[in-house]
Amino acid sequence: RIRYRTYSQTLRRVAMASLAGRRWLGGLGGSWTRCSSERHAPGLFQLARFGTDTPADQYPDTDSESSDYNSRPTTPWVRTVVSGVDLLRNAKYNKGLGFTEGERDRLYLRGLLPPAVLSQDVQAERVLTNLNNMISPSRRLTYLMSLQERNERLFFHVLQNNIKDLLPLLQFPVLGEYCQKYSLMFRSVPRGIYLSLKDKGHVFSMLKNWPERRVKAICMTDGENVGTYGDLGVQAIGSPISRLAQVVALGGLDPSTCLPVVIDNGTDTERLLENPIYVGMKHRRVRGDAYYELVDEFLDAVQRRFGSSVMIDFQDMAYDVQHRLLSEYRHTFPVFSDVQFGLPILALSSVLASQRRTGLSLCDQRIILVGETPVLTAIAELLEEAIQRETRGETVLEVRKNIHVVDANGLLVRTRADAEGLEDHKLPYIEDSAECPDLLSAVKHIKPTVIIGISKDKPPFAFTKEVVEALCEGAERPLILPLSLRSAVDGSPGAGEMSAKDAFEWTKGRCFFADRHTGGHVATSVGDFTVSKMCTSHVFPGVALGTTMARLKLLRDDMFIEVAGTLANVVPDDILDSGSLMAPVEALPDVACHVAAGLAERAYRMGLATELPKPHNLLEHAYQSVYTPNYKKYR
């Protein structure tokens, strides 16, 4: 590869290569000529496709099927100052009609664009007009993603200034529909790193193909468990792309520091295996040692290439896979996962936010967790860790007396007939208590102040009117968090254990409520309420920014508890009085900066931050670190 060199340096290298053998130079399929074009800097060289002394008709037809075998190999690699058409095709630097008259002359764009010069704000209005003319949310997301491929700064400018309207497009269910159609919409534009089992042994060299060297955040998936859509294989690449877009728009990381990665170890979805245009490997999903060896090789390559302070975000994988990877690499990288850390942080922050009105401390709460998923255990573990730190003396066993788990067969107690065969994640929460075969009897027996429901599939119990009325008998202002993605009635996506309207009506407006579906105004017979949707966009952008600010090499539970406390404190009083527990969506960029400052402060106190010296004001430093997508002036 010929990089920037002086004229004499290049002549020497060409001469040395010629002495070593003319055959090597002939293999380049052309000759080295000095650039005479004014658009190239003096002293730079360019590889001509055909040599000046070789007639073009002597070269084979490049469109023929045998051209790959009969023609000489060429080197399609030229590095120079980008200008002209190449500049318009470069999403990182392209400004579209935002190039000024002077820039069009200097960068050889005159005649390649319509004569109008539009500011970035006017271009943003054009984008919003196009979006508003589209009815289908998936088409709107497709348009946004194509804008990111053409004009990166305009994409993030539009996104940052229209968070409330556009953020739902980057989340489920719209994101799931986009991923399902990814094979149809695939373009040969590098959007991430694709690794398959056939790449074992070559991962580090593949990672060097990524054009950016200062990577600070990686979102990685294998597409096995994409929301309610199941196994989408390599098409799940849309999930890390959209997630990192949120990290940039909300958390303020530079887009050049973000890397989406998909591990293609096959798929078990029949329609994808039979689809001729599916862009992934067409074989059954490979699990076990072969899979983990590939992931290990990739993360070793990341450490060699980018260092150990790169945040690794595992998403849309099977829970057991995520759990194993998090356990294995938690002391090597700052690792994160929504199901293992994001949802537990949101649950804890909701409990802490409600304390501002109930006056109850964590150790005074009686919490019931309802569902059939190991995520319940992750929530319970962070809750008990926070309670233990508040009490500063109670043992884990004493703390667990405040946390109760209800599965499909009722309350977890030792006298249950199936107690011997319970899954491992449930065993720590078996208690010595009376049997309660259903949720209603468990609520009447425990009299909880907090009820949290979360299940991977159809929830085992709905939060019925009888359950909610029994809940109100033991709590003045109960906290209700139905976090399942499927309805407890028919298992369909889009609803959880209960609706916000029923929660407020059945509690006569006394409850605090949050779920993963409802956001905005809720009109009921007992009054009007404002609910903020509980989504991990409140968490991971700030965690990514804080990890980068402090240059952390690991994340601890103490930091996540600090993040939960920060999220609880940034909820405005008027929002809290309306029954909501989350800051509004339009405030998410500010929330991310507060979360980053809180996490970094805890890291510095624990001695785990490697970015020294410590900034005097971490919150101010967080705001100053935020990426701004405004157009830059070019020489």
C-alpha positions as CSV (number, residue, x, y, z in Angstrom):
1,R,0.0,0.0,0.0
2,I,1.3,3.4,-1.0
3,R,0.5,6.1,1.6
4,Y,1.4,9.8,1.6
5,R,5.0,10.0,0.6
6,T,7.3,12.6,-1.0
7,Y,8.1,12.4,-4.7
8,S,11.7,11.1,-4.0
9,Q,10.5,8.5,-1.5
10,T,8.1,7.1,-3.9
11,L,10.6,6.9,-6.7
12,R,13.0,5.1,-4.5
13,R,10.4,2.5,-3.5
14,V,9.3,2.0,-7.1
15,A,13.0,1.5,-8.1
16,M,13.6,-1.0,-5.3
17,A,10.5,-2.9,-6.4
18,S,11.7,-2.9,-10.0
19,L,15.1,-4.3,-9.0
20,A,13.4,-7.0,-7.0
21,G,11.4,-8.1,-10.0
22,R,9.3,-6.5,-12.7
23,R,6.8,-9.2,-12.3
24,W,5.5,-7.7,-9.1
25,L,4.9,-4.3,-10.7
26,G,3.2,-6.0,-13.6
27,G,0.8,-7.6,-11.2
28,L,-0.5,-4.2,-10.3
29,G,-2.2,-4.1,-13.6
30,G,-0.8,-0.6,-14.5
31,S,2.0,1.8,-14.0
32,W,2.8,4.4,-11.4
33,T,2.4,7.9,-12.8
34,R,2.8,11.3,-11.2
35,C,-0.6,13.0,-10.8
36,S,-0.8,16.1,-13.0
37,S,-4.4,17.0,-12.0
38,E,-4.7,20.1,-9.9
39,R,-7.0,18.4,-7.5
40,H,-4.3,16.1,-6.1
41,A,-1.7,17.5,-3.8
42,P,1.9,17.9,-5.2
43,G,4.0,14.8,-4.7
44,L,1.1,12.3,-4.5
45,F,0.9,9.4,-6.9
46,Q,-2.1,7.6,-8.3
47,L,-2.4,4.1,-9.7
48,A,-3.5,4.2,-13.3
49,R,-6.0,1.4,-14.3
50,F,-4.1,0.7,-17.6
51,G,-0.5,1.4,-18.3
52,T,0.3,4.2,-20.8
53,D,2.2,1.8,-23.0
54,T,-0.4,-0.9,-23.2
55,P,-3.3,-0.7,-25.7
56,A,-6.6,-0.9,-23.9
57,D,-7.9,-3.5,-26.4
58,Q,-5.3,-6.0,-25.2
59,Y,-7.0,-6.3,-21.8
60,P,-9.6,-8.9,-21.4
61,D,-13.3,-8.1,-21.1
62,T,-13.9,-7.3,-17.5
63,D,-17.5,-8.2,-17.8
64,S,-16.9,-11.7,-18.9
65,E,-17.4,-14.6,-16.5
66,S,-13.8,-15.7,-16.8
67,S,-12.3,-12.3,-16.3
68,D,-11.4,-13.0,-12.7
69,Y,-9.2,-15.9,-13.9
70,N,-7.7,-14.5,-17.1
71,S,-6.9,-10.9,-16.2
72,R,-4.1,-9.6,-14.1
73,P,-5.0,-8.8,-10.5
74,T,-5.2,-5.1,-9.7
75,T,-4.9,-3.1,-6.5
76,P,-8.2,-1.0,-6.1
77,W,-6.7,1.1,-3.3
78,V,-5.9,4.8,-3.5
79,R,-5.7,7.2,-0.6
80,T,-5.8,10.9,-1.2
81,V,-7.5,14.0,0.0
82,V,-11.2,13.4,-0.7
83,S,-12.8,15.8,-3.1
84,G,-15.3,15.8,-6.0
85,V,-17.6,12.9,-6.3
86,D,-15.7,10.9,-3.7
87,L,-16.5,13.7,-1.2
88,L,-20.2,13.5,-2.0
89,R,-20.1,9.7,-1.5
90,N,-18.4,10.0,1.9
91,A,-21.1,10.2,4.6
92,K,-18.7,11.4,7.2
93,Y,-17.8,14.6,5.3
94,N,-20.7,15.1,2.9
95,K,-22.9,18.2,3.4
96,G,-25.1,17.8,0.3
97,L,-26.4,21.2,-0.7
98,G,-24.7,22.7,2.4
99,F,-21.4,23.2,0.6
100,T,-20.8,26.9,0.1
101,E,-19.8,28.5,-3.2
102,G,-16.2,28.7,-2.2
103,E,-16.1,25.1,-1.0
104,R,-17.6,23.9,-4.3
105,D,-14.8,25.6,-6.1
106,R,-12.0,24.4,-3.8
107,L,-13.3,20.8,-3.6
108,Y,-14.2,20.3,-7.2
109,L,-17.9,20.1,-6.7
110,R,-19.0,22.8,-9.1
111,G,-21.5,21.3,-11.5
112,L,-22.0,18.1,-9.4
113,L,-24.7,19.8,-7.2
114,P,-27.7,22.0,-8.0
115,P,-26.8,25.7,-7.7
116,A,-28.8,26.3,-4.5
117,V,-26.9,26.5,-1.2
118,L,-29.1,25.3,1.8
119,S,-28.2,25.6,5.4
120,Q,-28.2,22.6,7.7
121,D,-31.5,23.7,9.3
122,V,-33.2,24.0,5.9
123,Q,-31.9,20.6,4.9
124,A,-33.3,19.3,8.2
125,E,-36.7,20.7,7.3
126,R,-36.6,18.8,4.0
127,V,-35.9,15.6,5.9
128,L,-38.8,16.2,8.3
129,T,-41.1,17.0,5.4
130,N,-40.2,13.7,3.7
131,L,-40.7,11.8,6.9
132,N,-44.1,13.4,7.6
133,N,-45.2,12.3,4.1
134,M,-44.5,8.7,4.9
135,I,-47.2,6.7,6.7
136,S,-45.4,3.5,7.5
137,P,-43.0,3.8,10.5
138,S,-40.7,1.1,9.0
139,R,-40.4,3.2,5.8
140,R,-39.6,6.3,7.9
141,L,-36.8,4.3,9.7
142,T,-35.5,3.1,6.3
143,Y,-35.3,6.6,5.1
144,L,-33.5,7.8,8.2
145,M,-31.0,4.9,7.9
146,S,-30.3,5.8,4.3
147,L,-29.8,9.4,5.3
148,Q,-27.1,8.2,7.8
149,E,-25.4,6.4,4.9
150,R,-25.4,9.6,2.8
151,N,-24.9,12.5,5.3
152,E,-23.9,11.5,8.8
153,R,-24.0,15.0,10.4
154,L,-27.4,15.8,9.0
155,F,-28.8,12.5,10.3
156,F,-27.7,13.2,13.8
157,H,-28.7,16.9,13.6
158,V,-32.2,15.8,12.7
159,L,-32.2,13.1,15.4
160,Q,-30.9,15.3,18.2
161,N,-33.4,18.1,17.5
162,N,-36.4,15.8,17.1
163,I,-35.8,13.2,19.8
164,K,-39.4,12.9,21.0
165,D,-40.8,12.2,17.5
166,L,-37.9,10.1,16.0
167,L,-36.7,8.0,19.0
168,P,-39.6,5.5,18.7
169,L,-38.4,4.7,15.2
170,L,-35.1,3.4,16.6
171,Q,-36.9,1.2,19.1
172,F,-39.1,-1.8,19.0
173,P,-41.5,-2.7,17.4
174,V,-40.4,-0.4,14.4
175,L,-36.8,-1.6,14.7
176,G,-37.9,-5.2,14.5
177,E,-39.8,-4.7,11.3
178,Y,-36.8,-2.9,9.8
179,C,-34.5,-5.9,10.8
180,Q,-36.9,-8.3,9.2
181,K,-36.5,-6.6,5.8
182,Y,-32.8,-6.0,6.1
183,S,-31.8,-8.5,3.4
184,L,-34.0,-6.7,0.9
185,M,-32.6,-3.3,1.8
186,F,-28.9,-4.3,2.1
187,R,-26.5,-1.9,0.4
188,S,-22.8,-2.4,0.0
189,V,-22.0,0.4,2.5
190,P,-19.9,-0.6,5.5
191,R,-22.3,-0.2,8.5
192,G,-20.5,-2.7,10.8
193,I,-18.4,-5.7,11.2
194,Y,-19.8,-9.1,10.1
195,L,-18.1,-12.2,11.6
196,S,-19.0,-15.8,10.8
197,L,-17.5,-19.1,11.9
198,K,-15.5,-19.4,8.7
199,D,-13.6,-16.3,9.8
200,K,-12.0,-18.0,12.7
201,G,-8.2,-17.3,12.8
202,H,-8.6,-14.1,10.7
203,V,-10.6,-11.9,13.1
204,F,-7.8,-9.4,13.9
205,S,-7.0,-8.8,10.3
206,M,-10.7,-8.3,9.6
207,L,-11.0,-5.8,12.5
208,K,-8.1,-3.8,10.9
209,N,-10.4,-3.4,7.8
210,W,-12.6,-1.1,9.9
211,P,-11.6,2.4,8.9
212,E,-11.7,4.0,12.3
213,R,-8.9,3.5,14.9
214,R,-10.4,5.3,18.0
215,V,-13.3,3.0,18.8
216,K,-14.8,3.5,22.3
217,A,-18.1,1.7,22.2
218,I,-19.0,-1.6,20.5
219,C,-22.6,-3.0,20.3
220,M,-22.5,-6.7,19.6
221,T,-25.3,-9.2,18.8
222,D,-25.8,-12.6,17.3
223,G,-29.5,-12.0,16.5
224,E,-30.9,-15.0,18.4
225,N,-33.3,-13.1,20.6
226,V,-34.5,-9.8,19.0
227,G,-37.3,-8.5,21.1
228,T,-40.6,-10.3,20.3
229,Y,-39.3,-11.2,16.8
230,G,-37.1,-14.1,17.9
231,D,-34.1,-15.3,15.8
232,L,-33.3,-12.9,12.9
233,G,-29.8,-14.0,12.2
234,V,-27.5,-11.5,10.6
235,Q,-30.4,-9.2,9.9
236,A,-30.3,-8.2,13.5
237,I,-27.4,-5.8,12.6
238,G,-30.0,-3.1,12.5
239,S,-30.3,-3.4,16.3
240,P,-26.7,-2.4,17.2
241,I,-26.7,0.3,14.4
242,S,-29.8,1.9,15.9
243,R,-28.5,1.5,19.5
244,L,-25.2,3.2,18.7
245,A,-27.2,5.9,16.9
246,Q,-28.9,6.6,20.3
247,V,-25.5,6.6,22.0
248,V,-24.4,9.4,19.6
249,A,-27.6,11.4,19.6
250,L,-28.3,11.1,23.4
251,G,-25.0,10.2,24.9
252,G,-22.9,12.5,22.7
253,L,-20.2,10.0,21.6
254,D,-18.5,10.7,18.3
255,P,-20.0,8.4,15.6
256,S,-16.5,7.5,14.5
257,T,-15.9,5.9,17.9
258,C,-18.9,3.5,17.6
259,L,-18.7,0.0,16.0
260,P,-21.7,-2.3,15.4
261,V,-20.9,-6.0,15.3
262,V,-22.9,-9.0,14.4
263,I,-21.8,-12.6,15.0
264,D,-23.3,-14.8,12.3
265,N,-23.4,-18.3,13.7
266,G,-26.4,-19.3,11.6
267,T,-30.1,-19.1,12.3
268,D,-32.9,-21.5,13.3
269,T,-35.6,-19.5,11.5
270,E,-36.8,-21.6,8.6
271,R,-38.0,-18.8,6.4
272,L,-34.6,-17.2,6.5
273,L,-32.8,-20.5,5.6
274,E,-35.2,-20.9,2.6
275,N,-35.0,-17.3,1.5
276,P,-32.6,-17.0,-1.5
277,I,-31.8,-13.3,-0.8
278,Y,-31.0,-13.8,2.9
279,V,-27.5,-12.2,3.4
280,G,-26.3,-14.4,6.3
281,M,-24.9,-17.9,6.6
282,K,-27.6,-20.5,5.6
283,H,-27.1,-23.1,8.2
284,R,-28.6,-24.0,11.6
285,R,-27.4,-21.9,14.5
286,V,-24.1,-23.2,15.9
287,R,-23.7,-23.1,19.7
288,G,-21.2,-24.3,22.2
289,D,-17.4,-24.2,22.0
290,A,-17.2,-23.2,18.3
291,Y,-19.3,-20.1,19.0
292,Y,-17.5,-19.0,22.1
293,E,-14.1,-19.5,20.5
294,L,-15.1,-17.0,17.8
295,V,-16.3,-14.5,20.3
296,D,-13.2,-14.9,22.4
297,E,-11.0,-14.3,19.3
298,F,-13.0,-11.2,18.5
299,L,-12.8,-9.7,22.0
300,D,-9.0,-10.5,22.1
301,A,-8.7,-8.7,18.8
302,V,-10.6,-5.7,20.2
303,Q,-8.2,-5.6,23.1
304,R,-5.2,-5.6,20.8
305,R,-6.6,-3.1,18.4
306,F,-8.5,-0.7,20.6
307,G,-7.5,-1.4,24.2
308,S,-9.4,-2.5,27.3
309,S,-11.4,0.7,27.9
310,V,-13.8,-0.1,25.0
311,M,-17.4,-0.5,26.3
312,I,-18.8,-3.8,25.0
313,D,-22.6,-3.8,24.8
314,F,-24.2,-7.3,24.4
315,Q,-27.7,-7.2,22.9
316,D,-30.4,-9.4,21.5
317,M,-28.7,-12.7,22.5
318,A,-30.1,-15.6,24.4
319,Y,-29.9,-14.9,28.2
320,D,-27.6,-17.8,29.0
321,V,-25.2,-16.6,26.3
322,Q,-25.2,-13.0,27.6
323,H,-24.8,-14.2,31.2
324,R,-21.8,-16.3,30.3
325,L,-20.1,-13.5,28.3
326,L,-20.7,-10.9,30.9
327,S,-19.4,-13.1,33.7
328,E,-16.3,-14.0,31.7
329,Y,-15.4,-10.5,30.4
330,R,-16.7,-8.3,33.3
331,H,-13.1,-8.0,34.6
332,T,-11.6,-7.4,31.2
333,F,-13.8,-4.7,29.6
334,P,-16.6,-2.4,30.8
335,V,-19.4,-4.6,29.6
336,F,-23.1,-3.9,29.6
337,S,-26.4,-5.5,28.7
338,D,-30.0,-4.4,28.9
339,V,-31.4,-7.5,30.4
340,Q,-28.6,-7.9,32.9
341,F,-28.1,-4.3,33.9
342,G,-30.4,-1.9,31.9
343,L,-33.8,-3.2,33.1
344,P,-32.6,-3.7,36.7
345,I,-31.3,-0.1,36.8
346,L,-34.7,1.1,35.6
347,A,-36.6,-1.0,38.2
348,L,-34.4,0.3,41.0
349,S,-34.6,3.9,39.8
350,S,-38.4,3.6,39.8
351,V,-38.4,2.5,43.4
352,L,-36.0,5.3,44.4
353,A,-38.1,7.9,42.6
354,S,-41.3,6.8,44.3
355,Q,-39.6,7.2,47.7
356,R,-39.7,11.0,47.1
357,R,-43.5,10.8,47.6
358,T,-44.1,7.7,49.7
359,G,-41.3,8.4,52.3
360,L,-40.4,4.7,52.4
361,S,-36.8,3.7,52.4
362,L,-35.6,0.7,50.4
363,C,-35.4,-1.5,53.5
364,D,-39.1,-0.7,54.2
365,Q,-40.3,-1.8,50.7
366,R,-41.9,-5.2,50.2
367,I,-41.3,-6.3,46.6
368,I,-43.0,-9.0,44.5
369,L,-41.4,-10.0,41.2
370,V,-43.8,-11.9,38.9
371,G,-42.8,-13.8,35.8
372,E,-40.9,-16.6,34.1
373,T,-37.5,-15.3,33.0
374,P,-34.0,-15.1,34.5
375,V,-34.2,-11.3,34.1
376,L,-36.2,-11.4,37.4
377,T,-33.1,-12.6,39.2
378,A,-31.0,-9.8,37.7
379,I,-33.6,-7.3,39.0
380,A,-33.7,-8.9,42.4
381,E,-29.9,-9.0,42.7
382,L,-29.5,-5.3,42.0
383,L,-32.4,-4.5,44.4
384,E,-30.9,-6.5,47.2
385,E,-27.4,-5.0,46.5
386,A,-28.9,-1.5,46.9
387,I,-30.9,-2.4,50.0
388,Q,-27.7,-3.9,51.6
389,R,-25.8,-0.7,50.9
390,E,-28.5,1.3,52.5
391,T,-28.8,-0.8,55.7
392,R,-25.0,-1.2,55.9
393,G,-25.1,-4.2,58.1
394,E,-27.8,-6.6,57.0
395,T,-26.8,-9.9,55.4
396,V,-27.9,-11.0,52.0
397,L,-30.3,-13.5,53.6
398,E,-31.9,-10.8,55.7
399,V,-32.3,-8.5,52.7
400,R,-34.0,-11.2,50.7
401,K,-36.8,-11.3,53.2
402,N,-38.1,-8.1,51.5
403,I,-38.0,-9.7,48.0
404,H,-40.5,-12.3,46.9
405,V,-40.7,-14.2,43.6
406,V,-43.9,-15.5,42.0
407,D,-43.7,-17.8,39.0
408,A,-46.4,-19.7,37.0
409,N,-47.0,-22.1,40.0
410,G,-47.2,-19.3,42.7
411,L,-44.9,-18.0,45.4
412,L,-41.5,-19.7,45.7
413,V,-41.7,-21.6,48.9
414,R,-39.9,-24.7,50.2
415,T,-43.2,-26.7,50.6
416,R,-44.1,-26.5,47.0
417,A,-44.3,-29.8,45.2
418,D,-41.9,-28.7,42.5
419,A,-39.4,-27.1,44.8
420,E,-36.8,-29.8,44.1
421,G,-36.9,-29.2,40.3
422,L,-36.8,-25.3,40.2
423,E,-34.3,-23.6,37.9
424,D,-31.1,-22.4,39.4
425,H,-31.9,-18.7,39.2
426,K,-34.9,-19.2,41.4
427,L,-33.3,-21.2,44.2
428,P,-31.9,-18.2,46.1
429,Y,-35.4,-16.8,46.5
430,I,-37.2,-19.8,48.0
431,E,-38.6,-18.8,51.3
432,D,-40.1,-20.5,54.4
433,S,-43.7,-19.3,54.1
434,A,-47.3,-20.4,53.5
435,E,-48.1,-21.7,50.0
436,C,-49.7,-19.2,47.7
437,P,-50.7,-20.9,44.4
438,D,-51.5,-17.7,42.5
439,L,-50.6,-14.0,42.4
440,L,-53.8,-12.9,44.2
441,S,-53.1,-15.1,47.3
442,A,-49.4,-14.0,47.3
443,V,-50.4,-10.3,47.3
444,K,-52.9,-10.8,50.1
445,H,-50.3,-12.7,52.1
446,I,-47.2,-10.4,51.6
447,K,-49.0,-7.0,51.2
448,P,-46.3,-5.6,48.9
449,T,-45.6,-2.0,48.2
450,V,-44.0,-2.8,44.8
451,I,-45.1,-5.3,42.2
452,I,-42.9,-5.9,39.1
453,G,-43.9,-8.2,36.3
454,I,-41.6,-9.4,33.5
455,S,-41.7,-12.5,31.3
456,K,-40.1,-13.5,28.0
457,D,-43.2,-15.0,26.7
458,K,-46.9,-14.7,27.8
459,P,-46.9,-13.6,31.5
460,P,-48.2,-16.3,33.9
461,F,-50.5,-13.8,35.7
462,A,-52.3,-10.6,34.7
463,F,-52.5,-7.8,37.2
464,T,-56.3,-8.0,37.5
465,K,-58.6,-5.6,39.3
466,E,-58.7,-8.0,42.3
467,V,-54.9,-8.1,42.5
468,V,-54.6,-4.3,42.3
469,E,-57.3,-3.8,45.0
470,A,-55.5,-6.2,47.3
471,L,-52.3,-4.3,46.5
472,C,-53.8,-1.0,47.6
473,E,-54.9,-2.6,51.0
474,G,-51.2,-2.9,51.9
475,A,-49.8,0.2,50.3
476,E,-50.9,3.8,50.4
477,R,-49.2,4.6,47.0
478,P,-48.2,1.3,45.4
479,L,-45.6,1.1,42.6
480,I,-46.7,-1.0,39.6
481,L,-44.2,-2.0,36.9
482,P,-45.7,-4.4,34.3
483,L,-42.5,-4.8,32.1
484,S,-43.4,-7.7,29.9
485,L,-43.5,-7.2,26.2
486,R,-46.4,-9.6,25.6
487,S,-50.0,-9.4,26.9
488,A,-51.0,-11.6,29.8
489,V,-54.4,-12.1,28.2
490,D,-53.5,-13.5,24.7
491,G,-49.7,-13.3,24.5
492,S,-49.7,-10.8,21.7
493,P,-46.9,-8.2,21.6
494,G,-47.7,-4.6,22.6
495,A,-49.1,-5.0,26.1
496,G,-47.9,-6.3,29.4
497,E,-49.6,-7.5,32.6
498,M,-52.0,-4.5,32.6
499,S,-52.6,-1.1,31.0
500,A,-51.8,2.3,32.5
501,K,-55.5,3.3,32.3
502,D,-56.6,0.3,34.4
503,A,-53.8,0.9,36.9
504,F,-54.8,4.5,37.6
505,E,-58.5,3.8,37.6
506,W,-58.3,0.7,39.9
507,T,-56.1,2.6,42.4
508,K,-58.1,5.8,42.1
509,G,-55.0,7.6,40.9
510,R,-52.9,6.6,43.9
511,C,-50.3,4.4,42.1
512,F,-47.0,5.1,40.4
513,F,-46.9,3.4,37.0
514,A,-44.4,2.6,34.3
515,D,-44.3,0.0,31.5
516,R,-42.3,-0.5,28.2
517,H,-45.2,0.4,25.9
518,T,-47.0,3.5,27.3
519,G,-45.8,7.0,26.9
520,G,-47.6,10.3,26.9
521,H,-51.1,11.5,28.1
522,V,-53.4,8.9,29.8
523,A,-57.0,10.0,30.2
524,T,-59.0,8.1,32.9
525,S,-62.3,8.5,34.8
526,V,-60.3,9.6,37.9
527,G,-58.2,12.3,36.1
528,D,-55.5,12.8,33.5
529,F,-52.0,11.5,33.9
530,T,-48.7,11.8,32.1
531,V,-46.7,8.6,31.7
532,S,-43.1,8.2,30.5
533,K,-42.3,5.0,28.7
534,M,-39.7,2.9,30.6
535,C,-36.9,2.2,28.1
536,T,-33.2,1.6,28.5
537,S,-32.5,4.7,26.4
538,H,-32.6,6.4,29.8
539,V,-29.6,4.3,30.8
540,F,-27.1,3.1,28.3
541,P,-26.3,6.4,26.5
542,G,-25.2,8.0,29.8
543,V,-23.3,4.8,30.8
544,A,-21.4,4.9,27.5
545,L,-20.6,8.6,27.9
546,G,-19.5,8.1,31.5
547,T,-17.4,5.1,30.6
548,T,-15.6,7.1,27.9
549,M,-15.2,10.2,30.1
550,A,-13.5,8.3,32.9
551,R,-11.8,5.8,30.6
552,L,-13.1,2.9,32.6
553,K,-11.8,-0.6,32.2
554,L,-14.7,-2.2,34.1
555,L,-18.2,-1.4,35.4
556,R,-19.3,-2.4,39.0
557,D,-22.7,-2.8,40.6
558,D,-21.9,0.3,42.8
559,M,-21.8,2.4,39.6
560,F,-25.1,1.0,38.4
561,I,-26.7,1.8,41.8
562,E,-25.4,5.3,41.4
563,V,-26.9,5.5,37.9
564,A,-30.3,4.4,39.3
565,G,-30.1,7.1,42.0
566,T,-29.3,9.7,39.3
567,L,-32.2,8.7,37.2
568,A,-34.5,9.0,40.2
569,N,-33.2,12.4,41.0
570,V,-33.7,13.9,37.5
571,V,-37.4,13.1,37.4
572,P,-39.1,16.6,37.6
573,D,-41.6,17.1,40.5
574,D,-44.5,17.7,38.2
575,I,-43.9,14.5,36.3
576,L,-43.6,12.6,39.6
577,D,-46.9,14.1,40.8
578,S,-48.6,12.9,37.7
579,G,-47.8,9.3,38.5
580,S,-44.8,8.9,36.2
581,L,-41.4,7.7,37.3
582,M,-39.2,8.5,34.2
583,A,-37.8,11.8,32.9
584,P,-39.6,12.9,29.7
585,V,-38.1,11.7,26.4
586,E,-37.1,15.2,25.2
587,A,-34.9,15.5,28.3
588,L,-32.8,12.4,27.5
589,P,-29.7,14.2,26.3
590,D,-29.6,16.1,29.7
591,V,-30.3,12.8,31.5
592,A,-27.4,11.1,29.8
593,C,-25.0,13.9,30.9
594,H,-26.2,13.6,34.5
595,V,-25.9,9.8,34.4
596,A,-22.4,10.1,32.9
597,A,-21.3,12.5,35.6
598,G,-22.7,10.4,38.4
599,L,-21.1,7.2,37.1
600,A,-17.8,8.9,36.6
601,E,-17.9,10.4,40.1
602,R,-18.4,7.0,41.6
603,A,-15.6,5.5,39.5
604,Y,-13.2,8.2,40.6
605,R,-14.1,7.6,44.3
606,M,-13.5,3.9,43.8
607,G,-10.2,4.5,42.1
608,L,-11.2,2.8,38.9
609,A,-11.1,5.8,36.5
610,T,-7.9,5.9,34.4
611,E,-8.6,9.3,32.8
612,L,-6.4,11.6,34.9
613,P,-6.4,14.2,36.3
614,K,-10.0,14.2,37.3
615,P,-12.0,17.1,35.9
616,H,-13.0,19.7,38.4
617,N,-16.7,19.6,37.4
618,L,-17.8,16.3,35.9
619,L,-21.2,17.5,34.8
620,E,-19.8,20.4,33.0
621,H,-17.2,18.2,31.5
622,A,-19.9,15.8,30.3
623,Y,-21.7,18.6,28.5
624,Q,-18.4,19.7,26.9
625,S,-17.7,16.2,25.7
626,V,-20.9,15.8,23.8
627,Y,-20.6,15.5,20.0
628,T,-22.2,18.3,18.0
629,P,-23.3,17.3,14.5
630,N,-23.1,20.9,13.0
631,Y,-21.5,21.2,9.6
632,K,-17.8,22.1,9.6
633,K,-16.1,24.5,7.2
634,Y,-13.7,22.9,4.7
635,R,-10.5,24.4,3.4
